[in-house]
């Protein structure tokens, strides 16, 4: 006899709209993180142009911070993470 729990079917979620804007608190944090990413990237760029090789370690750290801030900004601006991929969540 087969396991009855293995054959359960859950109703599908309704389709989401094609474009969905993030709520204002999430979007404002995303814009702030986007600005922070631009500041870190500008610091790395202009620091390398001004101080040359002396600024390479700080530029590397600033570049990594810019990439991480950009990543976080894109998550915030696109509506945040979703943890509802399971029917019981």
ABEGO torsion letter per residue (X at the ends): XBBAAAABBBBBBBBBBABBBBBAAAAAAAAAAAAAAAAAAAAAAAAAAAAEAAAAAAAAAAAAAAAAAAAAAAAAAAGEBBAAABAAX
